[in-house]
Amino acid sequence: MIAVLGLVVGVVAGLLVQPEIPAAVVPYLPIAVVAALDAVFGGLRAMLDGIFDDKVFVVSFLSNVVVAALIVFLGDELGVGSQLSTGVVVVLGIRIFSNAAAIRRHVFRA
């Protein structure tokens, strides 16, 4: 319940304050969000499977975001940023849908 309350407070604060995102960070934000969603869906799947570990979740969450951002940064430096961004989104998207399918099978027993 504390996590849901924190999520609600964070969303409301974000809507009221409307923080400005620096232009240098804008290309990395969507990739970081997709990487974070991958970790969240993986954590939810692990929780439903009964193998959730909070330390693993935090490390997975942070490392997914950092590695995805570094891949996109490297792609920008090499001049192939959009191709690597697409690759990161595809790979993380496949993982998200795989975790979502496992969650669906667990919840609906199907």
Contacts in CASP RR format, 6 or more apart in sequence:
PFRMAT RR
TARGET T0000
AUTHOR 0000-0000-0000
METHOD contacts of the structure
MODEL  1
MIAVLGLVVGVVAGLLVQPEIPAAVVPYLPIAVVAALDAVFGGLRAMLDG
IFDDKVFVVSFLSNVVVAALIVFLGDELGVGSQLSTGVVVVLGIRIFSNA
AAIRRHVFRA
21 29 0 8 1.000
27 72 0 8 1.000
27 76 0 8 1.000
27 85 0 8 1.000
28 69 0 8 1.000
28 72 0 8 1.000
28 73 0 8 1.000
30 85 0 8 1.000
30 89 0 8 1.000
31 68 0 8 1.000
31 69 0 8 1.000
31 71 0 8 1.000
31 72 0 8 1.000
31 85 0 8 1.000
31 88 0 8 1.000
31 89 0 8 1.000
32 65 0 8 1.000
32 68 0 8 1.000
32 69 0 8 1.000
34 68 0 8 1.000
34 88 0 8 1.000
34 89 0 8 1.000
34 92 0 8 1.000
34 93 0 8 1.000
34 96 0 8 1.000
35 64 0 8 1.000
35 65 0 8 1.000
35 67 0 8 1.000
35 68 0 8 1.000
35 69 0 8 1.000
35 88 0 8 1.000
35 92 0 8 1.000
36 61 0 8 1.000
36 64 0 8 1.000
36 65 0 8 1.000
37 92 0 8 1.000
37 96 0 8 1.000
38 64 0 8 1.000
38 92 0 8 1.000
38 93 0 8 1.000
38 95 0 8 1.000
38 96 0 8 1.000
38 99 0 8 1.000
39 57 0 8 1.000
39 60 0 8 1.000
39 61 0 8 1.000
39 64 0 8 1.000
39 65 0 8 1.000
40 61 0 8 1.000
41 95 0 8 1.000
41 96 0 8 1.000
41 99 0 8 1.000
41 100 0 8 1.000
41 103 0 8 1.000
42 60 0 8 1.000
42 95 0 8 1.000
42 99 0 8 1.000
43 52 0 8 1.000
43 57 0 8 1.000
43 60 0 8 1.000
43 99 0 8 1.000
44 99 0 8 1.000
44 103 0 8 1.000
45 99 0 8 1.000
45 102 0 8 1.000
45 103 0 8 1.000
45 106 0 8 1.000
46 52 0 8 1.000
46 53 0 8 1.000
46 56 0 8 1.000
46 57 0 8 1.000
48 102 0 8 1.000
48 103 0 8 1.000
48 106 0 8 1.000
48 107 0 8 1.000
49 102 0 8 1.000
49 106 0 8 1.000
64 92 0 8 1.000
68 88 0 8 1.000
68 92 0 8 1.000
71 84 0 8 1.000
71 88 0 8 1.000
72 81 0 8 1.000
72 84 0 8 1.000
72 85 0 8 1.000
72 88 0 8 1.000
74 84 0 8 1.000
75 81 0 8 1.000
75 83 0 8 1.000
75 84 0 8 1.000
75 85 0 8 1.000
104 110 0 8 1.000
END
